Amino acid sequence: MGAAALAALMLAPPDAQAAASAGAPVHRPSASPAPSATPSAAPSASPSASPSPSPSPSASPSPALTPSDVRIHTYAYGSHARQIMDVWWHTVGPRRPAVFVIHGGWWSGGDKKYMTSISRSYSQLGYTVVNLDYRLSGDAAWPAQRTDVLTAVNAVRRHAAFFNTDPSRYVLIGFSAGGHLAAAVGAYGDGRPGLRGVVGISPPVSPLSAFTDGSAFGSKEQQKLRKAAIKLAGGCTPAQCPRVWSSMEVPFHASAGDPPMLAFHSSEEFVPPYQSEMLEESLASVGVRMTVKTMAGTQHSAPLYREPGVAETVQAWIIARLGRVAG
């Protein structure tokens, strides 16, 4: 069995492994993270309101823009149709640090295909890139989404040699709801092995605050975020299931082993900067540095990332924690 087929088998769901052992053909991963690579069993669940929590769809990676030594394949890290990830890795040179990209979409929608151009940008910097999907709130309630990110990270670290990746150096970057998941992984337990940093772009790290802000006096988007947080919690309010909401509330879980974090918000967006400032204060109390940057305006998530200077600042911050890739 070839190396690519072996890696696909190791990362495939149990039913695919059983088929392989019985001599049946194993589905080969897609050679590119095109939208069609998403299994047909996973219906589209794009968020309906603006501002969009994800970048505009981008085309499949262009050979002219993707380094010639980069391989891009889609792998399953679980048995659910949405437990898949696009891995971009360099086949030559030293083992590369990794950047895990987590899409947004109110926890109930979105898709990794919207992160293709951002994934490409970090691949061009020389990093391994993992652009992942996860179970949405309509598929499973919290903490399934955090569990999926942890599982994808562990899968890549476990097969680090195959992906020419350094398992001791990686960062997470999440957009909107994906930023909440990235921060929740960063604050899970007393630190994650190899995690060097977490970046959130408009991350709703305090669902409890989103619940309060989304009252009848909140904006349309704030009211939608409140409903999305309730759905993430399995349909219950903070009063009905306080333990679930406590688990979702990232500032409650800061510990000394957490990685440094960076968050960007717009001053007037529906996920206000004070959510990340709450996390910043919690992390500071245990000696972990977090930087919260606020831009003027109302832009949210990917549109905010595209504002002048934001992507460049994020990339510089990630490079400072992962190092530049030589060769």
C-alpha positions in Angstrom: 0.0 0.0 0.0 1.4 3.4 -1.0 2.1 6.1 1.6 -0.8 8.3 0.5 -3.2 5.4 0.6 -1.9 4.4 4.0 -2.4 7.9 5.4 -5.9 8.1 4.0 -6.7 4.8 5.7 -5.3 5.9 9.0 -7.3 9.1 9.0 -10.5 7.5 7.5 -13.6 6.7 9.5 -14.0 3.2 10.9 -16.3 2.0 8.1 -13.7 2.9 5.5 -11.0 1.0 7.4 -13.3 -2.0 7.5 -13.8 -1.8 3.8 -10.1 -1.7 3.2 -9.4 -4.7 5.3 -12.0 -6.6 3.4 -10.3 -5.8 0.1 -12.8 -3.1 -1.0 -11.4 0.1 -2.6 -10.8 3.0 -0.2 -12.0 6.4 -1.4 -9.0 8.5 -2.3 -8.9 12.0 -0.9 -9.6 14.9 -3.3 -6.5 16.4 -4.8 -7.8 19.9 -3.9 -10.1 21.4 -1.4 -12.7 22.3 -4.0 -16.3 22.7 -2.8 -17.2 19.4 -4.5 -14.9 17.6 -2.2 -17.4 18.0 0.6 -19.5 14.8 1.0 -23.0 15.0 -0.5 -24.4 13.8 2.8 -23.5 17.2 4.3 -26.1 19.7 3.2 -25.2 23.3 2.9 -26.1 25.3 5.9 -24.8 28.8 5.1 -25.7 31.6 7.5 -28.6 33.7 6.2 -27.9 37.2 7.6 -25.3 39.7 6.9 -22.6 40.6 7.8 -21.1 37.4 6.5 -19.1 35.5 9.1 -16.9 33.9 6.4 -14.9 35.1 3.3 -16.4 34.9 -0.1 -16.0 31.6 -1.8 -12.7 31.2 -3.6 -11.7 28.9 -6.4 -9.7 25.7 -6.0 -6.0 26.3 -5.4 -4.3 27.6 -8.6 -1.1 25.8 -9.5 0.3 29.2 -10.4 -0.3 30.4 -6.8 0.5 27.2 -4.9 4.1 26.3 -4.4 5.1 23.3 -6.6 6.1 21.2 -3.6 2.7 21.5 -1.9 0.3 18.6 -1.8 -3.4 19.2 -0.9 -5.7 16.4 0.1 -8.9 16.0 2.0 -9.0 13.6 4.9 -11.7 12.3 7.3 -10.8 12.6 11.0 -14.1 11.0 12.1 -17.2 9.2 10.8 -19.5 12.2 10.4 -19.7 13.8 6.9 -18.4 17.1 8.3 -15.5 15.7 10.1 -13.1 16.3 7.3 -10.1 18.6 6.7 -8.0 19.8 3.8 -4.3 19.4 4.6 -1.8 21.5 2.6 1.8 20.2 3.2 5.2 20.7 1.7 7.0 17.6 0.6 10.5 19.0 0.6 12.5 21.0 3.1 12.4 20.9 6.9 9.4 19.9 9.0 7.0 22.8 9.0 5.0 24.3 11.8 1.2 24.1 11.2 -1.6 26.6 11.0 -5.1 25.3 11.7 -7.9 27.4 10.1 -11.4 27.3 11.5 -14.3 28.8 9.6 -17.2 30.7 11.1 -20.9 30.7 10.5 -22.9 31.2 13.7 -21.8 27.6 14.8 -24.7 26.5 12.5 -23.3 27.1 9.0 -20.2 27.9 7.0 -17.8 25.6 5.3 -14.0 25.2 5.0 -14.2 26.1 1.3 -14.6 29.7 2.2 -11.2 29.6 3.8 -9.3 28.5 0.7 -7.6 31.8 -0.1 -6.6 32.3 3.6 -5.2 28.7 3.7 -3.2 29.3 0.6 -1.7 32.5 2.1 -0.2 30.5 5.0 0.9 27.7 2.7 2.8 30.3 0.7 4.6 31.4 4.0 5.9 27.8 4.2 3.6 26.3 6.8 1.6 23.2 6.8 -2.1 24.3 6.7 -5.1 22.4 8.0 -8.4 23.9 6.9 -11.1 22.0 8.7 -14.9 21.4 8.9 -16.6 20.4 12.1 -20.0 19.3 13.2 -22.4 22.2 13.3 -24.9 22.9 16.1 -27.6 21.3 14.0 -25.6 18.1 14.0 -24.6 17.9 17.6 -24.7 20.2 20.6 -21.7 21.6 22.5 -18.9 20.4 23.1 -18.9 18.4 19.9 -17.4 21.4 18.0 -14.5 21.8 20.4 -14.0 18.1 20.4 -13.8 18.0 16.6 -11.1 20.6 16.5 -9.1 18.8 19.2 -9.5 15.5 17.2 -8.4 17.1 13.9 -5.3 18.6 15.7 -4.5 15.2 17.3 -4.8 13.4 13.9 -2.4 15.7 12.2 0.1 15.6 15.1 -0.1 11.8 15.1 0.8 11.7 11.4 3.3 14.6 11.6 6.0 12.7 9.8 3.8 11.9 6.8 2.8 15.6 6.5 6.4 16.8 7.0 5.1 18.8 10.0 6.5 19.7 13.4 4.0 18.5 16.0 5.5 20.7 18.6 4.7 24.0 16.8 1.2 25.0 15.6 -1.3 27.8 15.9 -5.1 28.0 15.5 -6.8 30.9 13.7 -10.6 31.1 13.8 -13.1 33.4 12.3 -16.2 34.5 14.2 -17.7 31.2 15.7 -14.5 29.5 14.6 -12.6 32.0 16.8 -14.7 30.9 19.7 -13.7 27.3 19.0 -10.0 28.2 18.6 -10.0 30.0 21.9 -12.0 27.2 23.6 -9.3 24.7 22.5 -6.6 27.1 23.7 -8.2 27.3 27.1 -9.0 23.6 27.3 -7.3 22.0 30.3 -3.9 23.4 31.2 -2.6 24.0 27.7 -2.4 21.8 24.6 0.9 20.1 23.6 2.6 22.1 20.9 0.1 24.9 20.7 2.0 28.1 20.4 -0.8 30.6 19.9 -4.5 31.3 19.1 -5.9 34.0 16.9 -9.5 35.0 16.8 -11.1 37.4 14.2 -14.3 38.7 15.8 -14.5 35.7 18.2 -17.6 35.5 20.4 -15.6 34.0 23.3 -18.4 34.9 25.8 -21.7 33.3 24.7 -23.2 34.5 28.0 -22.5 38.1 27.0 -24.0 37.3 23.5 -27.1 36.0 25.2 -27.5 39.2 27.3 -26.7 41.5 24.4 -29.2 39.7 22.2 -32.2 40.7 24.2 -35.1 42.5 22.6 -33.0 45.7 22.9 -30.1 44.3 20.9 -29.5 44.7 17.1 -30.8 42.1 14.6 -27.4 40.5 14.5 -27.0 40.4 18.2 -30.5 38.7 18.5 -29.4 36.2 15.9 -26.2 35.5 17.8 -28.2 34.9 21.0 -30.4 32.3 19.2 -27.3 30.7 17.7 -25.7 30.4 21.1 -28.9 28.8 22.5 -28.8 26.3 19.6 -25.2 25.5 20.3 -26.1 24.8 23.9 -28.6 22.2 22.7 -31.6 24.5 22.8 -31.4 25.6 26.5 -30.8 28.9 28.1 -28.2 29.7 30.7 -30.7 29.3 33.5 -31.8 25.9 32.1 -28.4 24.4 31.6 -25.7 26.5 33.5 -23.0 23.8 33.2 -23.2 23.8 29.4 -23.0 27.5 29.2 -20.2 27.6 31.7 -18.3 25.1 29.4 -18.9 27.4 26.4 -17.7 30.5 28.3 -13.9 30.7 27.4 -13.0 33.4 30.0 -14.0 30.9 32.8 -11.3 28.5 31.7 -8.1 30.5 31.6 -5.1 28.7 33.1 -1.4 29.2 33.3 -0.6 26.7 30.6 -2.7 28.4 28.0 -1.0 29.7 24.8 -0.8 33.5 24.1 -3.8 34.8 22.1 -4.6 37.6 19.7 -8.0 38.9 18.8 -9.3 41.5 16.3 -12.7 43.2 16.6 -14.3 46.2 14.9 -15.4 48.9 17.4 -19.1 48.8 16.3 -19.6 45.2 15.3 -22.2 42.9 16.9 -19.5 40.9 18.6 -18.1 43.7 20.7 -14.4 44.0 21.7 -15.3 43.7 25.4 -15.8 40.0 24.9 -12.2 39.5 24.1 -11.2 42.0 26.8 -12.9 39.8 29.3 -10.7 36.9 28.2 -7.7 39.1 28.2 -8.3 39.9 31.8 -8.8 36.3 32.7 -5.6 35.2 31.0 -3.6 38.0 32.5 -4.7 36.8 36.0 -2.9 33.6 35.4 0.1 35.1 33.6 -0.8 34.5 30.0 -0.6 37.4 27.5 -3.4 38.3 25.2 -3.5 41.2 22.8 -6.9 42.7 21.7 -6.9 45.0 18.8 -9.9 47.2 17.8 -10.4 48.6 14.3 -12.9 51.4 13.6 -16.1 50.5 11.9 -18.6 47.6 11.8 -16.7 44.9 9.8 -17.0 41.4 11.2 -14.9 38.2 10.7 -13.4 37.8 7.2 -14.3 41.3 6.0 -12.4 42.6 9.1 -9.5 40.4 8.2 -9.3 42.0 4.8 -9.1 45.5 6.3 -5.7 47.2 5.6 -3.1 45.9 8.0 -5.1 43.2 9.7 -3.9 40.1 7.8 -0.3 41.5 7.9 -0.5 41.9 11.7 -1.9 38.5 12.2 0.7 36.9 9.9 3.5 38.7 11.7 2.2 37.6 15.1 2.0 33.9 13.9 5.5 34.1 12.4 6.8 35.4 15.8 5.4 32.3 17.5 6.1 29.6 14.9 9.3 31.1 13.3 10.0 31.6 9.7 10.5 28.5 7.5 14.0 28.3 6.0 14.4 26.4 2.7 
